[in-house]
């Protein structure tokens, strides 16, 4: 867990925007190089499924396998970076009060929602309908010319999944508390696509997605002594590959 336990207020002169994403909703936006995005779990128990793309060339996108093997990890937290499939750093995790984010479990789809929670259609339940992460994220991706073939392995922020000796993947309830947050500093111009639907392995029998607050501001580019750059030896090469793109 990060030693940063209390979120500092965002300086108004650097603030770009703030927004609340309701539970079960989806969102997308472009985060420019030199921008930090803070995601805050306002109620506790949130899950944010996240996909990242190079905004200028969307064939380049977040690569789960390279992110994990390059940094010798099976979870993400402060210090780790998110690699693209071109060996560049899309974003860095610069602050984190949660301590564990799941990069392996995928997203909730329509079949899983129906089997686990039942069917709540818009026709009968209006805004109380049951949404799923996959369809919501595909809606957002379509706004930028992306589709099903572009849906790759995602990150589940705020959620913790461990692997038992017999290979079972186990969801750990209570991983994120009310007020917990994670900050992503973007090293490239990136398209972020997210959903606040429940985690696919969440054992809660009730459909109870949690809202998340977003806030973005202008931040400094990382120097040679940057914590994330030096967190793993491989990251220095990833930052170099990224910076060459912007020379």
C-alpha positions as CSV (number, residue, x, y, z in Angstrom):
1,X,0.0,0.0,0.0
2,X,1.2,3.5,-0.8
3,X,2.3,5.7,2.1
4,X,0.0,8.4,0.7
5,X,-3.2,7.8,2.8
6,X,-5.1,11.0,2.4
7,X,-5.9,12.5,-1.0
8,X,-4.6,16.1,-1.3
9,X,-7.0,18.6,-2.8
10,X,-6.4,19.2,-6.5
11,X,-5.0,22.7,-7.0
12,X,-7.7,24.7,-8.7
13,X,-5.3,26.4,-11.1
14,X,-4.2,23.1,-12.4
15,X,-7.6,21.3,-12.4
16,X,-8.9,20.4,-15.8
17,X,-12.2,18.8,-14.9
18,X,-14.0,16.7,-12.3
19,X,-16.8,14.2,-12.9
20,X,-18.8,11.5,-11.1
21,X,-19.4,8.2,-12.9
22,X,-22.5,6.4,-11.4
23,X,-22.3,2.7,-10.5
24,X,-23.0,0.5,-13.4
25,X,-22.2,3.2,-16.0
26,X,-19.5,3.6,-18.6
27,X,-17.2,6.5,-19.6
28,X,-14.5,7.4,-22.0
29,X,-12.1,10.3,-22.6
30,X,-8.8,11.4,-23.9
31,X,-6.0,12.1,-21.3
32,X,-3.1,14.0,-22.7
33,X,0.6,13.4,-22.0
34,X,1.4,15.3,-18.8
35,X,-2.1,14.8,-17.3
36,X,-2.9,12.9,-14.1
37,X,-6.2,11.3,-13.5
38,X,-7.4,10.5,-9.9
39,X,-10.1,7.9,-9.5
40,X,-11.7,7.8,-6.1
41,X,-13.9,5.1,-4.6
42,X,-16.4,7.3,-2.8
43,X,-18.5,4.5,-1.2
44,X,-16.1,1.6,-0.8
45,X,-16.2,-1.6,-2.8
46,X,-15.9,0.0,-6.3
47,X,-14.6,-1.7,-9.4
48,X,-13.4,0.1,-12.5
49,X,-12.7,-1.9,-15.6
50,X,-10.2,0.1,-17.7
51,X,-8.9,-0.1,-21.2
52,X,-6.2,2.2,-22.7
53,X,-5.3,3.0,-26.3
54,X,-2.8,5.3,-27.9
55,X,-5.2,8.1,-28.9
56,X,-3.2,9.0,-32.0
57,X,-2.9,5.4,-33.3
58,X,-5.4,3.1,-31.7
59,X,-3.9,-0.1,-33.0
60,X,-1.4,0.5,-30.1
61,X,-3.1,-0.3,-26.8
62,X,-2.6,-1.6,-23.3
63,X,-0.9,-5.0,-23.2
64,X,-1.6,-7.0,-20.0
65,X,1.0,-9.7,-20.7
66,X,3.9,-7.3,-21.3
67,X,2.8,-5.1,-18.3
68,X,3.0,-8.1,-15.9
69,X,6.0,-9.9,-17.2
70,X,8.2,-6.8,-17.7
71,X,7.6,-5.8,-14.0
72,X,7.5,-9.4,-12.6
73,X,4.1,-9.0,-11.0
74,X,0.6,-10.4,-11.0
75,X,-1.1,-7.2,-9.6
76,X,-0.7,-3.4,-10.0
77,X,-0.1,-0.7,-7.4
78,X,2.0,2.5,-6.9
79,X,5.2,2.4,-9.0
80,X,4.0,0.1,-11.7
81,X,3.3,1.3,-15.2
82,X,0.9,0.2,-17.9
83,X,2.7,-0.9,-21.1
84,X,1.4,-0.7,-24.6
85,X,2.1,-3.5,-27.1
86,X,4.8,-1.3,-28.6
87,X,6.9,-1.3,-25.4
88,X,5.9,2.2,-24.5
89,X,4.4,3.5,-21.2
90,X,0.8,4.6,-21.5
91,X,0.5,5.7,-17.9
92,X,2.1,5.3,-14.5
93,X,0.5,4.6,-11.1
94,X,1.9,7.5,-9.1
95,X,-0.3,7.3,-6.0
96,X,-2.4,4.5,-4.6
97,X,-4.1,4.0,-1.2
98,X,-5.6,0.6,-2.2
99,X,-2.4,-1.4,-2.7
100,X,-3.7,-4.0,-5.1
101,X,-5.5,-3.8,-8.5
102,X,-6.5,-6.8,-10.5
103,X,-5.1,-7.1,-14.1
104,X,-6.2,-10.7,-14.9
105,X,-10.0,-11.3,-14.4
106,X,-11.7,-9.6,-17.4
107,X,-15.1,-7.9,-17.4
108,X,-18.7,-8.7,-16.5
109,X,-20.7,-9.6,-19.7
110,X,-24.5,-9.8,-20.3
111,X,-24.6,-13.6,-19.9
112,X,-22.9,-13.4,-16.5
113,X,-25.2,-10.6,-15.3
114,X,-28.3,-12.6,-16.3
115,X,-27.1,-15.8,-14.7
116,X,-26.0,-14.2,-11.5
117,X,-28.4,-11.3,-10.9
118,X,-31.3,-11.9,-13.1
119,X,-32.7,-9.7,-15.9
120,X,-33.6,-6.1,-15.3
121,X,-34.4,-4.5,-18.6
122,X,-34.7,-0.8,-19.3
123,X,-38.3,-1.2,-20.4
124,X,-39.4,-2.2,-16.9
125,X,-36.6,-0.7,-14.7
126,X,-35.5,2.4,-16.5
127,X,-32.3,3.7,-14.8
128,X,-32.4,0.7,-12.4
129,X,-31.7,-1.7,-15.3
130,X,-28.8,-4.1,-14.9
131,X,-25.9,-3.1,-17.1
132,X,-22.8,-5.1,-17.9
133,X,-19.2,-3.8,-18.4
134,X,-18.5,-5.4,-21.8
135,X,-21.4,-3.9,-23.6
136,X,-20.9,-0.5,-21.9
137,X,-17.3,-0.4,-22.9
138,X,-18.1,-1.4,-26.4
139,X,-20.5,1.5,-26.7
140,X,-17.7,3.9,-25.6
141,X,-15.2,2.3,-27.9
142,X,-17.6,2.7,-30.9
143,X,-17.4,6.4,-30.5
144,X,-13.8,6.2,-31.6
145,X,-14.1,3.7,-34.4
146,X,-13.2,0.7,-32.2
147,X,-15.1,-2.6,-31.9
148,X,-15.2,-6.1,-30.5
149,X,-11.8,-7.1,-32.1
150,X,-10.2,-4.2,-30.2
151,X,-11.4,-5.5,-26.8
152,X,-8.3,-6.8,-25.0
153,X,-7.5,-7.8,-21.5
154,X,-8.4,-5.0,-19.1
155,X,-7.4,-3.7,-15.7
156,X,-9.9,-3.9,-12.7
157,X,-9.0,-0.9,-10.5
158,X,-9.9,-1.2,-6.8
159,X,-10.3,-5.0,-7.0
160,X,-8.1,-7.7,-5.6
161,X,-8.0,-11.3,-6.9
162,X,-5.6,-13.9,-5.6
163,X,-4.7,-17.3,-7.1
164,X,-5.0,-20.3,-4.8
165,X,-2.5,-23.3,-5.0
166,X,-5.1,-25.3,-6.9
167,X,-5.3,-22.5,-9.6
168,X,-8.7,-21.0,-8.4
169,X,-8.9,-17.2,-8.7
170,X,-10.5,-15.8,-5.6
171,X,-12.0,-12.3,-5.2
172,X,-11.1,-10.5,-2.0
173,X,-14.1,-8.4,-0.7
174,X,-13.3,-5.2,1.1
175,X,-10.1,-4.4,-0.8
176,X,-11.1,-0.8,-1.4
177,X,-12.6,1.5,1.3
178,X,-14.6,4.6,1.0
179,X,-12.2,7.5,0.1
180,X,-9.5,5.2,-1.4
181,X,-8.0,6.4,-4.6
182,X,-5.5,5.7,-7.4
183,X,-3.7,8.2,-9.6
184,X,-2.7,7.5,-13.2
185,X,-0.1,9.9,-14.8
186,X,-0.4,9.7,-18.5
187,X,2.9,9.5,-20.4
188,X,1.2,9.3,-23.8
189,X,-1.9,10.9,-25.3
190,X,-4.3,8.1,-24.4
191,X,-7.9,7.1,-24.9
192,X,-9.3,5.7,-21.6
193,X,-12.4,3.6,-21.6
194,X,-14.0,2.5,-18.4
195,X,-17.0,0.8,-16.7
196,X,-18.1,0.9,-13.1
197,X,-20.0,-2.4,-13.2
198,X,-19.2,-5.1,-10.6
199,X,-16.2,-7.3,-10.9
200,X,-17.0,-10.6,-12.6
201,X,-15.8,-12.6,-9.6
202,X,-17.5,-10.5,-6.9
203,X,-19.5,-13.0,-4.8
204,X,-22.1,-10.4,-3.7
205,X,-25.5,-11.9,-4.9
206,X,-26.9,-8.4,-5.2
207,X,-26.3,-6.2,-8.2
208,X,-24.7,-3.2,-6.3
209,X,-22.2,-1.3,-8.5
210,X,-20.5,1.7,-6.8
211,X,-19.9,5.2,-8.2
212,X,-16.5,6.6,-8.7
213,X,-15.3,10.2,-8.8
214,X,-12.8,11.3,-11.5
215,X,-10.5,14.3,-11.4
216,X,-7.8,15.3,-13.9
217,X,-5.1,18.0,-13.7
218,X,-1.9,19.1,-15.4
219,X,1.1,17.4,-13.9
220,X,4.9,17.5,-14.4
221,X,6.6,15.1,-16.9
222,X,8.7,12.5,-15.1
223,X,12.4,13.3,-14.5
224,X,15.4,10.9,-14.3
225,X,14.7,10.3,-10.6
226,X,11.0,9.6,-11.1
227,X,9.7,6.8,-8.8
228,X,7.9,4.9,-11.5
229,X,10.7,5.2,-14.0
230,X,13.1,3.6,-11.5
231,X,10.6,1.2,-9.8
232,X,11.7,-1.7,-12.1
233,X,14.9,-1.8,-14.2
234,X,12.7,-2.5,-17.3
235,X,10.8,0.7,-16.8
236,X,13.7,2.9,-17.7
237,X,13.6,1.4,-21.2
238,X,9.9,1.8,-21.4
239,X,10.1,5.5,-20.6
240,X,12.9,5.9,-23.1
241,X,10.8,4.3,-25.8
242,X,7.9,6.6,-24.9
243,X,10.0,9.8,-24.9
244,X,11.5,9.0,-28.3
245,X,7.9,9.3,-29.7
246,X,7.6,12.9,-28.5
247,X,11.0,14.2,-29.5
